[in-house]
Amino acid sequence: MLRYRNLQPKCLAIKSVLVLPEYWGSGVSLMLFSEMIKRAKEKGYTWADLSLTSEDNPKTPMLAERVGGKAV
């Protein structure tokens, strides 16, 4: 008999977040990421992999750092 355990992952993967151009520079991106991080912590996640690329958006590394991340 196989037994399965319900394991909750400790890493939250965020692959893409889009904000309409008319809201750029308004702080909406920062609010979205702050809320996602808050909810992830409440659910027991210990870290988040944002996997954001800056090829199309050079402000991405700055956003990651503003929410406590590290651009690598």
Beta strands, then each sheet from edge to edge (+ up, - down):
strand 1: 11-13
strand 2: 47-49
sheet 1: 1+ 2+
end
